Amino acid sequence: MADLSTDFAGIKSPNPFWLASAPPTDKEYNVRRAFDAGWGGVVWKTLGLDPHVVNVNGPRYGAIWGADRRLLGLNNIELITDRPLETNLREIKQVKRDYPDRAMIVSLMVPCEEWAWKQILPLVEETGADGIELNFGCPHGMSERGMGSAVGQVPEYIEMVTRWCKQNTRMPVIVKLTPNITDIRKPARAARAGGADAVSLINTINSITSVNLDAMAPEPMIDGKGTHGGYCGPAVKPIALNMVAEIARDLETQGMPISGIGGVTTWRDAAEFLALGAGSVQVCTAAMTYGFKIVEEMASGLSEWMDQQGYRSIDEVSGRAVPNVTDWQYLNLNYVTKARIDQDLCIKCGRCYAACEDTSHQAIAMNPGRTFEVIDEECVACNLCVNVCPVEDCITMERLEAGAKDERTGRIVSPEYANWTAHPNNPAAKAAE
């Protein structure tokens, strides 16, 4: 059996699945239920020093659904914890005492002043928590008060606060990054410069998910008014994967532990984050949608896949795909594929034909009897037909072998380019020289 245990920046847990700082980790009752269900760790919902944090008592979430009513994304306008600091600290200590093998990380957000961090850090340290996560990502409510993403969008502030924390606590410091920024590498570099032990990302994306057209106000709506919130869930996963990969392959941040966050719903999602450089994954929306026991399926699925692939530990998976993430200019332009339609699987719906004829390259013909075939001379291998086809594996992309003629361009696929990575015409190979 694959070993799912992790040592993330010195923080040990029985598996890489942590609950992210959010409503599911707001109190002792929730966290105990989560640990009993099998979660490897939690990031306790963000604590602060302000005793006057007040959350709305109306709707806190907006949603985006798929055609089958499956939840694709949540927009939330909830602030950090509004429970007393003393209560949270007491509960954290009790839970850590009773679950010593689980990772207990505490999310923190206080004013961008050194005295505030010096005040809260020893209080958290006394609970026996394994580490802290600096919340530099929350895009709503707290950012208007000079915290959250207001800090995470300024690399100099990230470096400064991270250094304060490293100087004033023994606990590992994880910096949670905001996606509401142009280049995610810059805040990650700042975190490393400040001495951060790890980074976590992504926090929520600034958003308005919908507008109530009767009241003419954004949802969720509070007494006729709405506001921007933080967007999360399966819809943000592609953005999160890209940002994790950018940090993992950046020369200035390579090797820094990454906790991947953003739309993790299945074991496969987790494996993708791990492959792109994450050492743990954090989950929120999936737990809020399906309950804590979803971790059982995640852990068993990841373990089974690792066994099938021959991976013995999480470390053997982490970063495995990073060397294959490159810039566009390094892609092999002599790699040629063509679409192929399996007539036995085709249900004759015509989606591929409509999509290609109207919006692509007119490379699919509709024959008498409503059968469809690819016109190789026109096919540019864009893959649109594969993506719109409702039948899995009905349309696939077939690579032309070396020596074959590309009917569209008239070029012969050259055997010289079989090993493109080392080919002298590859800009990456030239740079390596």
GUPA-988094 format. One record per residue (C-alpha): chain; residue in one letter; x, y, z; residue number from 1. Coordinates in Angstrom, 2 decimals, always signed. Last residue first. Layout:
<sites>
SITE  pafi  voro       xx       yy       zz  pake
SITE     A     A        X        Y        Z   NUM
...
</sites>
This chain:
<sites>
SITE  pafi  voro       xx       yy       zz  pake
SITE     A     E   +24.13   +24.98   -24.64   433
SITE     A     A   +21.04   +24.84   -22.41   432
SITE     A     A   +19.64   +27.89   -24.20   431
SITE     A     K   +19.90   +26.09   -27.54   430
SITE     A     A   +18.09   +23.05   -26.11   429
SITE     A     A   +15.32   +25.30   -24.81   428
SITE     A     P   +15.03   +27.06   -28.16   427
SITE     A     N   +14.44   +23.68   -29.88   426
SITE     A     N   +16.21   +23.71   -33.22   425
SITE     A     P   +19.11   +21.70   -31.76   424
SITE     A     H   +16.78   +18.79   -30.88   423
SITE     A     A   +17.24   +17.58   -27.31   422
SITE     A     T   +13.69   +18.10   -26.06   421
SITE     A     W   +12.32   +17.40   -29.52   420
SITE     A     N   +13.30   +13.74   -29.45   419
SITE     A     A   +11.15   +12.54   -32.34   418
SITE     A     Y   +12.00   +15.74   -34.21   417
SITE     A     E   +14.52   +14.24   -36.56   416
SITE     A     P   +11.94   +11.66   -37.65   415
SITE     A     S   +10.38   +14.42   -39.78   414
SITE     A     V    +6.65   +14.58   -40.37   413
SITE     A     I    +6.48   +15.30   -44.09   412
SITE     A     R    +4.95   +18.67   -44.90   411
SITE     A     G    +2.07   +19.15   -47.33   410
SITE     A     T    +0.46   +21.62   -44.96   409
SITE     A     R    -3.03   +20.16   -44.64   408
SITE     A     E    -2.25   +16.69   -45.93   407
SITE     A     D    +0.43   +16.20   -43.28   406
SITE     A     K    +2.55   +13.49   -44.87   405
SITE     A     A    +3.80   +10.56   -42.80   404
SITE     A     G    +7.55    +9.98   -42.43   403
SITE     A     A    +7.48   +10.08   -38.64   402
SITE     A     E    +4.09    +8.91   -37.39   401
SITE     A     L    +1.01   +11.10   -37.42   400
SITE     A     R    -0.47   +11.33   -33.93   399
SITE     A     E    -4.13   +10.43   -33.48   398
SITE     A     M    -6.47   +12.73   -31.56   397
SITE     A     T    -9.61   +11.05   -30.27   396
SITE     A     I   -13.33   +11.33   -30.95   395
SITE     A     C   -15.66    +8.71   -29.47   394
SITE     A     D   -13.42    +8.47   -26.40   393
SITE     A     E   -16.16    +9.75   -24.06   392
SITE     A     V   -19.45   +10.46   -25.80   391
SITE     A     P   -20.83   +14.03   -25.42   390
SITE     A     C   -18.48   +15.45   -28.10   389
SITE     A     V   -17.79   +19.14   -27.43   388
SITE     A     N   -14.23   +18.66   -26.14   387
SITE     A     V   -13.13   +16.16   -28.75   386
SITE     A     C   -14.48   +18.35   -31.56   385
SITE     A     L   -12.55   +21.34   -30.22   384
SITE     A     N    -9.24   +19.43   -30.29   383
SITE     A     C    -7.43   +22.08   -32.38   382
SITE     A     A    -5.83   +19.38   -34.54   381
SITE     A     V    -5.51   +21.71   -37.56   380
SITE     A     C    -7.89   +19.58   -39.65   379
SITE     A     E    -8.43   +20.97   -43.17   378
SITE     A     E    -6.50   +18.49   -45.31   377
SITE     A     D    -7.43   +15.70   -42.89   376
SITE     A     I   -11.15   +16.03   -43.56   375
SITE     A     V   -12.61   +14.19   -40.56   374
SITE     A     E   -15.69   +12.02   -40.89   373
SITE     A     F   -19.30   +12.26   -39.81   372
SITE     A     T   -22.24    +9.98   -40.51   371
SITE     A     R   -25.70   +11.40   -41.04   370
SITE     A     G   -26.96    +8.77   -43.48   369
SITE     A     P   -25.51   +10.84   -46.29   368
SITE     A     N   -22.19   +12.35   -45.14   367
SITE     A     M   -21.48   +15.22   -42.77   366
SITE     A     A   -17.89   +16.38   -43.24   365
SITE     A     I   -15.61   +17.57   -40.45   364
SITE     A     A   -12.68   +19.94   -41.10   363
SITE     A     Q   -14.59   +23.19   -41.54   362
SITE     A     H   -11.83   +25.01   -39.60   361
SITE     A     S   -13.42   +26.32   -36.38   360
SITE     A     T   -16.54   +28.19   -35.34   359
SITE     A     D   -19.43   +27.25   -37.61   358
SITE     A     E   -18.25   +24.09   -39.36   357
SITE     A     C   -16.14   +22.77   -36.48   356
SITE     A     A   -18.76   +23.32   -33.79   355
SITE     A     A   -21.67   +22.15   -35.93   354
SITE     A     Y   -19.82   +19.04   -37.13   353
SITE     A     C   -18.63   +18.05   -33.66   352
SITE     A     R   -22.12   +18.53   -32.23   351
SITE     A     G   -23.70   +16.38   -34.92   350
SITE     A     C   -25.67   +14.11   -32.60   349
SITE     A     K   -24.83   +11.06   -34.69   348
SITE     A     I   -24.45    +8.74   -31.67   347
SITE     A     C   -20.82    +7.93   -32.56   346
SITE     A     L   -19.37    +4.97   -30.62   345
SITE     A     D   -19.22    +2.52   -33.53   344
SITE     A     Q   -18.17    +5.28   -35.93   343
SITE     A     D   -15.07    +6.08   -33.86   342
SITE     A     I   -14.13    +9.56   -35.09   341
SITE     A     R   -10.44   +10.47   -35.58   340
SITE     A     A    -8.95   +13.95   -35.15   339
SITE     A     K    -5.49   +14.56   -36.55   338
SITE     A     T    -2.14   +15.00   -34.82   337
SITE     A     V    +1.17   +16.62   -35.79   336
SITE     A     Y    +4.23   +17.33   -33.62   335
SITE     A     N    +6.52   +19.46   -35.80   334
SITE     A     L    +5.71   +22.57   -33.78   333
SITE     A     N    +7.35   +21.03   -30.71   332
SITE     A     L    +6.55   +23.40   -27.82   331
SITE     A     Y    +9.39   +25.54   -26.47   330
SITE     A     Q    +7.92   +28.90   -27.45   329
SITE     A     W    +4.75   +28.12   -25.52   328
SITE     A     D    +6.54   +28.10   -22.17   327
SITE     A     T    +7.06   +24.84   -20.30   326
SITE     A     V    +5.41   +22.47   -17.84   325
SITE     A     N    +6.91   +19.02   -18.50   324
SITE     A     P    +9.59   +19.39   -15.82   323
SITE     A     V    +6.79   +20.13   -13.29   322
SITE     A     A    +4.87   +16.89   -13.85   321
SITE     A     R    +6.53   +14.85   -11.08   320
SITE     A     G    +6.50   +17.75    -8.63   319
SITE     A     S    +5.08   +15.70    -5.76   318
SITE     A     V    +4.42   +12.11    -6.78   317
SITE     A     E    +7.50   +10.47    -5.23   316
SITE     A     D    +7.17   +12.71    -2.17   315
SITE     A     I    +3.62   +11.41    -1.64   314
SITE     A     S    +5.04    +7.93    -1.12   313
SITE     A     R    +5.33    +4.50    -2.73   312
SITE     A     Y    +4.49    +5.37    -6.32   311
SITE     A     G    +4.19    +2.25    -8.49   310
SITE     A     Q    +1.53    +3.62   -10.82   309
SITE     A     Q    -1.15    +1.15    -9.74   308
SITE     A     D    -0.25    +1.61    -6.06   307
SITE     A     M    -0.37    +5.39    -6.45   306
SITE     A     W    -3.81    +5.13    -8.07   305
SITE     A     E    -5.11    +2.95    -5.24   304
SITE     A     S    -3.77    +5.33    -2.57   303
SITE     A     L    -5.23    +8.39    -4.29   302
SITE     A     G    -8.63    +6.71    -4.60   301
SITE     A     S    -8.61    +5.52    -0.99   300
SITE     A     A    -7.67    +8.97    +0.32   299
SITE     A     M   -10.17   +10.92    -1.79   298
SITE     A     E   -12.99    +8.44    -1.20   297
SITE     A     E   -12.49    +8.58    +2.57   296
SITE     A     V   -12.07   +12.37    +2.43   295
SITE     A     I   -15.65   +12.69    +1.19   294
SITE     A     K   -16.68   +11.76    +4.71   293
SITE     A     F   -16.54   +15.42    +5.76   292
SITE     A     G   -19.71   +16.47    +3.95   291
SITE     A     Y   -20.70   +16.58    +0.28   290
SITE     A     T   -21.04   +20.27    -0.60   289
SITE     A     M   -19.23   +21.94    +2.30   288
SITE     A     A   -16.51   +19.29    +2.13   287
SITE     A     A   -16.14   +19.84    -1.61   286
SITE     A     T   -16.05   +23.62    -1.11   285
SITE     A     C   -13.22   +23.52    +1.44   284
SITE     A     V   -10.21   +21.37    +0.63   283
SITE     A     Q    -6.48   +21.90    +1.16   282
SITE     A     V    -3.82   +19.90    -0.60   281
SITE     A     S    -0.38   +18.81    +0.56   280
SITE     A     G    +3.11   +18.64    -0.96   279
SITE     A     A    +2.19   +20.61    -4.08   278
SITE     A     G    +4.55   +20.58    -7.07   277
SITE     A     L    +2.52   +20.12   -10.23   276
SITE     A     A    +2.11   +16.38    -9.66   275
SITE     A     L    +0.69   +17.05    -6.20   274
SITE     A     F    -1.94   +19.41    -7.59   273
SITE     A     E    -2.87   +16.83   -10.23   272
SITE     A     A    -3.03   +14.05    -7.64   271
SITE     A     A    -5.42   +16.13    -5.53   270
SITE     A     D    -7.76   +16.67    -8.46   269
SITE     A     R    -7.60   +12.93    -9.18   268
SITE     A     W    -8.49   +12.11    -5.57   267
SITE     A     T   -11.69   +14.09    -6.06   266
SITE     A     T   -13.09   +17.53    -5.15   265
SITE     A     V   -10.05   +19.83    -5.02   264
SITE     A     G   -11.43   +23.11    -6.38   263
SITE     A     G    -8.65   +25.45    -5.32   262
SITE     A     I    -5.86   +24.92    -2.81   261
SITE     A     G    -2.37   +23.45    -3.14   260
SITE     A     S    +0.00   +23.54    -0.18   259
SITE     A     I    +3.44   +24.33    -1.56   258
SITE     A     P    +6.83   +23.53    -0.01   257
SITE     A     M    +9.68   +25.67    -1.38   256
SITE     A     G   +11.91   +23.57    -3.62   255
SITE     A     Q   +11.93   +26.01    -6.50   254
SITE     A     T   +11.08   +29.54    -5.39   253
SITE     A     E   +13.69   +31.67    -7.18   252
SITE     A     L   +14.07   +29.30   -10.16   251
SITE     A     D   +10.32   +29.37   -10.80   250
SITE     A     R    +9.09   +25.88   -11.68   249
SITE     A     A    +7.08   +25.18    -8.52   248
SITE     A     I    +5.82   +28.76    -8.28   247
SITE     A     E    +4.40   +28.77   -11.81   246
SITE     A     A    +3.01   +25.25   -11.31   245
SITE     A     V    +1.00   +26.31    -8.26   244
SITE     A     M    -0.33   +29.31   -10.19   243
SITE     A     N    -1.38   +27.17   -13.14   242
SITE     A     L    -3.10   +24.60   -10.95   241
SITE     A     A    -5.00   +27.32    -9.08   240
SITE     A     I    -6.36   +28.91   -12.22   239
SITE     A     P    -7.48   +25.54   -13.57   238
SITE     A     K    -9.11   +24.68   -10.17   237
SITE     A     V   -11.23   +27.85    -9.95   236
SITE     A     A   -14.44   +26.33   -11.33   235
SITE     A     P   -14.27   +23.34    -8.97   234
SITE     A     G   -14.87   +25.55    -5.90   233
SITE     A     C   -13.95   +29.08    -4.86   232
SITE     A     Y   -14.97   +32.71    -5.40   231
SITE     A     G   -14.41   +35.35    -2.71   230
SITE     A     G   -16.86   +38.21    -2.44   229
SITE     A     H   -17.99   +41.42    -4.09   228
SITE     A     T   -20.92   +43.17    -2.49   227
SITE     A     G   -24.71   +43.13    -2.35   226
SITE     A     K   -27.52   +45.48    -1.32   225
SITE     A     G   -31.30   +45.10    -1.05   224
SITE     A     D   -31.39   +44.11    +2.61   223
SITE     A     I   -28.43   +41.73    +2.22   222
SITE     A     M   -28.17   +40.13    -1.21   221
SITE     A     P   -25.99   +37.15    -2.07   220
SITE     A     E   -26.25   +37.99    -4.90   219
SITE     A     P   -25.68   +41.36    -6.56   218
SITE     A     A   -28.50   +43.94    -6.73   217
SITE     A     M   -31.14   +44.90    -9.30   216
SITE     A     A   -34.00   +43.75    -7.05   215
SITE     A     D   -35.75   +41.91    -9.87   214
SITE     A     L   -32.59   +41.20   -11.86   213
SITE     A     N   -30.80   +39.59    -8.91   212
SITE     A     V   -27.21   +39.75   -10.15   211
SITE     A     S   -24.78   +36.85   -10.19   210
SITE     A     T   -21.34   +35.57    -9.23   209
SITE     A     I   -19.66   +38.80    -8.19   208
SITE     A     S   -15.98   +38.06    -7.80   207
SITE     A     N   -12.58   +38.41    -6.18   206
SITE     A     I   -10.90   +35.02    -6.40   205
SITE     A     T   -10.47   +32.99    -3.22   204
SITE     A     N    -7.12   +31.95    -1.78   203
SITE     A     I    -4.89   +29.94    -4.04   202
SITE     A     L    -2.55   +28.92    -2.72   201
SITE     A     S    -0.39   +27.91    +0.23   200
SITE     A     V    +3.24   +28.91    +0.75   199
SITE     A     A    +5.97   +27.26    +2.79   198
SITE     A     D    +8.65   +27.81    +5.45   197
SITE     A     A    +8.55   +31.56    +4.97   196
SITE     A     G   +11.87   +33.34    +5.53   195
SITE     A     G   +10.96   +36.85    +4.42   194
SITE     A     A   +12.73   +36.29    +1.10   193
SITE     A     R   +10.65   +33.14    +0.62   192
SITE     A     A    +7.43   +35.09    +1.12   191
SITE     A     A    +8.64   +37.80    -1.25   190
SITE     A     R    +9.40   +35.20    -3.90   189
SITE     A     A    +5.88   +33.83    -3.55   188
SITE     A     P    +4.47   +37.37    -3.78   187
SITE     A     K    +6.36   +37.88    -7.06   186
SITE     A     R    +5.69   +34.47    -8.57   185
SITE     A     I    +1.92   +34.99    -8.59   184
SITE     A     D    +2.18   +37.52   -11.42   183
SITE     A     T    -0.92   +39.65   -12.11   182
SITE     A     I    -2.59   +39.61    -8.70   181
SITE     A     N    -5.94   +38.57    -7.29   180
SITE     A     P    -4.76   +34.98    -6.82   179
SITE     A     T    -3.98   +35.77    -3.17   178
SITE     A     L    -1.25   +33.87    -1.36   177
SITE     A     K    -1.35   +32.02    +1.95   176
SITE     A     V    +2.05   +32.23    +3.67   175
SITE     A     I    +2.95   +29.21    +5.78   174
SITE     A     V    +5.12   +29.85    +8.83   173
SITE     A     P    +6.54   +26.89   +10.78   172
SITE     A     M    +6.19   +27.46   +14.52   171
SITE     A     R    +9.08   +28.68   +16.69   170
SITE     A     T    +7.65   +32.18   +16.77   169
SITE     A     N    +8.76   +35.82   +16.92   168
SITE     A     Q   +11.47   +36.26   +14.33   167
SITE     A     K    +9.70   +34.12   +11.74   166
SITE     A     C    +6.55   +36.13   +12.30   165
SITE     A     W    +8.21   +39.50   +11.81   164
SITE     A     R    +9.96   +38.19    +8.70   163
SITE     A     T    +6.66   +37.08    +7.21   162
SITE     A     V    +5.21   +40.51    +7.94   161
SITE     A     M    +8.00   +42.29    +6.06   160
SITE     A     E    +8.20   +39.92    +3.10   159
SITE     A     I    +4.46   +40.05    +2.53   158
SITE     A     Y    +4.42   +43.84    +2.93   157
SITE     A     E    +7.13   +44.25    +0.27   156
SITE     A     P    +5.27   +41.87    -2.05   155
SITE     A     V    +2.14   +44.08    -2.05   154
SITE     A     Q    -0.94   +42.25    -3.34   153
SITE     A     G    -1.02   +39.92    -0.36   152
SITE     A     V    -1.31   +42.83    +2.08   151
SITE     A     A    -4.53   +44.26    +0.64   150
SITE     A     S    -5.42   +40.63    -0.06   149
SITE     A     G    -6.06   +40.07    +3.65   148
SITE     A     M    -5.57   +43.20    +5.76   147
SITE     A     G    -5.87   +46.97    +5.25   146
SITE     A     R    -9.42   +47.31    +6.58   145
SITE     A     E   -10.97   +47.11    +3.10   144
SITE     A     S    -9.08   +43.83    +2.75   143
SITE     A     M   -11.01   +42.50    +5.75   142
SITE     A     G   -14.39   +42.74    +4.06   141
SITE     A     H   -13.50   +41.05    +0.81   140
SITE     A     P   -10.45   +39.66    -0.98   139
SITE     A     C    -9.07   +37.26    +1.69   138
SITE     A     G    -5.56   +36.45    +0.47   137
SITE     A     F    -2.79   +37.39    +2.86   136
SITE     A     N    -3.95   +34.97    +5.53   135
SITE     A     L    -0.72   +34.00    +7.27   134
SITE     A     E    -0.86   +30.29    +8.00   133
SITE     A     I    +0.51   +29.12   +11.33   132
SITE     A     G    +2.11   +25.88   +12.43   131
SITE     A     D    +1.88   +22.74   +14.53   130
SITE     A     A    -0.47   +24.10   +17.18   129
SITE     A     G    +0.54   +23.39   +20.78   128
SITE     A     T    -1.98   +25.87   +22.15   127
SITE     A     E    +0.81   +28.03   +23.64   126
SITE     A     E    +2.06   +28.87   +20.15   125
SITE     A     V    -1.24   +30.51   +19.32   124
SITE     A     L    -1.05   +32.90   +22.26   123
SITE     A     P    +2.66   +33.46   +21.60   122
SITE     A     L    +1.85   +34.61   +18.04   121
SITE     A     I    -1.03   +36.97   +18.87   120
SITE     A     Q    +0.81   +39.84   +20.57   119
SITE     A     K    +3.99   +39.84   +18.51   118
SITE     A     W    +1.84   +39.89   +15.39   117
SITE     A     A    -0.05   +42.96   +16.60   116
SITE     A     W    +3.13   +44.72   +17.73   115
SITE     A     E    +4.66   +44.31   +14.27   114
SITE     A     E    +1.97   +46.27   +12.45   113
SITE     A     C    +0.05   +45.11    +9.37   112
SITE     A     P    -3.15   +44.63   +11.32   111
SITE     A     V    -4.07   +41.03   +12.23   110
SITE     A     M    -4.92   +37.95   +10.19   109
SITE     A     L    -4.02   +34.45   +11.31   108
SITE     A     S    -4.77   +30.91   +10.15   107
SITE     A     V    -3.91   +28.19   +12.65   106
SITE     A     I    -2.41   +24.90   +11.50   105
SITE     A     M    -3.17   +21.64   +13.29   104
SITE     A     A    -1.78   +18.60   +11.49   103
SITE     A     R    -3.09   +15.35   +12.94   102
SITE     A     D    -1.05   +12.86   +14.99   101
SITE     A     P    -1.73   +14.61   +18.33   100
SITE     A     Y    -5.52   +14.28   +18.02    99
SITE     A     D    -6.77   +14.70   +21.60    98
SITE     A     R    -4.26   +17.35   +22.66    97
SITE     A     K    -4.60   +19.14   +19.32    96
SITE     A     V    -8.37   +19.29   +19.82    95
SITE     A     Q    -8.11   +20.72   +23.32    94
SITE     A     K    -5.52   +23.34   +22.38    93
SITE     A     I    -7.52   +24.48   +19.37    92
SITE     A     E   -10.65   +24.71   +21.53    91
SITE     A     R    -8.98   +26.95   +24.08    90
SITE     A     L    -7.52   +29.19   +21.39    89
SITE     A     N   -10.88   +29.56   +19.66    88
SITE     A     T   -12.66   +30.47   +22.87    87
SITE     A     E   -10.00   +33.01   +23.86    86
SITE     A     L   -10.22   +34.67   +20.44    85
SITE     A     P   -13.96   +35.20   +20.85    84
SITE     A     R   -16.06   +33.98   +17.88    83
SITE     A     D   -16.47   +36.29   +14.88    82
SITE     A     T   -14.07   +34.22   +12.81    81
SITE     A     I   -12.80   +35.86    +9.62    80
SITE     A     L   -15.33   +37.45    +7.28    79
SITE     A     E   -18.06   +35.79    +5.23    78
SITE     A     I   -18.88   +37.23    +1.81    77
SITE     A     N   -18.77   +33.93    -0.05    76
SITE     A     N   -18.96   +33.09    -3.75    75
SITE     A     L   -19.27   +29.38    -4.41    74
SITE     A     G   -18.47   +27.56    -7.63    73
SITE     A     L   -19.37   +24.54    -9.73    72
SITE     A     L   -22.23   +23.11    -7.68    71
SITE     A     R   -23.97   +20.41    -9.68    70
SITE     A     R   -27.45   +21.57   -10.66    69
SITE     A     D   -27.35   +19.29   -13.73    68
SITE     A     A   -26.82   +22.24   -16.08    67
SITE     A     G   -23.88   +23.36   -13.95    66
SITE     A     W   -24.32   +25.62   -10.97    65
SITE     A     I   -22.76   +28.93    -9.89    64
SITE     A     A   -23.43   +29.99    -6.32    63
SITE     A     G   -23.71   +32.95    -3.95    62
SITE     A     Y   -22.99   +32.51    -0.27    61
SITE     A     R   -23.38   +34.58    +2.89    60
SITE     A     P   -27.17   +34.95    +3.02    59
SITE     A     G   -28.36   +37.15    +5.91    58
SITE     A     N   -26.94   +37.43    +9.41    57
SITE     A     V   -23.84   +39.27    +8.21    56
SITE     A     N   -20.61   +38.68   +10.11    55
SITE     A     V   -19.39   +40.89   +12.95    54
SITE     A     V   -15.73   +41.36   +13.85    53
SITE     A     H   -15.72   +43.54   +16.98    52
SITE     A     P   -13.19   +41.65   +19.11    51
SITE     A     D   -10.37   +42.61   +16.71    50
SITE     A     L    -7.33   +40.48   +17.51    49
SITE     A     G    -7.65   +38.02   +14.65    48
SITE     A     L    -8.21   +34.33   +13.99    47
SITE     A     T    -8.73   +32.75   +10.58    46
SITE     A     K   -10.56   +29.45   +10.50    45
SITE     A     W    -8.35   +26.62   +11.72    44
SITE     A     V    -6.23   +25.03    +8.98    43
SITE     A     V    -6.99   +21.36    +9.32    42
SITE     A     G    -5.07   +18.13    +9.04    41
SITE     A     G    -5.04   +14.54    +7.85    40
SITE     A     W    -8.80   +14.27    +7.43    39
SITE     A     G   -10.12   +10.84    +8.37    38
SITE     A     A   -13.79   +11.16    +9.33    37
SITE     A     D   -12.86   +11.32   +13.02    36
SITE     A     F   -10.57   +14.23   +12.19    35
SITE     A     A   -13.41   +16.08   +10.46    34
SITE     A     R   -15.86   +15.40   +13.28    33
SITE     A     R   -13.32   +16.76   +15.77    32
SITE     A     V   -12.82   +19.82   +13.55    31
SITE     A     N   -16.52   +20.60   +13.31    30
SITE     A     Y   -17.19   +20.39   +17.05    29
SITE     A     E   -14.05   +22.36   +17.91    28
SITE     A     K   -15.03   +25.40   +15.88    27
SITE     A     D   -14.58   +27.35   +12.66    26
SITE     A     T   -12.88   +24.68   +10.56    25
SITE     A     P   -15.78   +23.95    +8.19    24
SITE     A     P   -16.48   +27.72    +7.89    23
SITE     A     A   -13.10   +28.37    +6.23    22
SITE     A     S    -9.37   +27.78    +6.69    21
SITE     A     A    -8.77   +24.81    +4.42    20
SITE     A     L    -9.40   +21.22    +5.45    19
SITE     A     W    -6.27   +19.17    +4.96    18
SITE     A     F    -5.76   +16.09    +2.77    17
SITE     A     P    -2.09   +15.12    +2.48    16
SITE     A     N    -2.40   +12.00    +4.66    15
SITE     A     P    -1.28   +10.88    +8.14    14
SITE     A     S    +0.03   +14.37    +8.99    13
SITE     A     K    +3.45   +15.79    +9.92    12
SITE     A     I    +4.38   +19.46    +9.88    11
SITE     A     G    +8.12   +19.95    +9.29    10
SITE     A     A    +7.60   +21.97    +6.12     9
SITE     A     F    +5.11   +19.33    +5.00     8
SITE     A     D    +6.01   +15.87    +6.27     7
SITE     A     T    +3.36   +13.69    +4.71     6
SITE     A     S    +1.71   +10.32    +5.24     5
SITE     A     L    +0.01    +8.73    +2.23     4
SITE     A     D    +2.22    +5.62    +2.15     3
SITE     A     A    +1.20    +3.50    -0.82     2
SITE     A     M    +0.00    +0.00    +0.00     1
</sites>
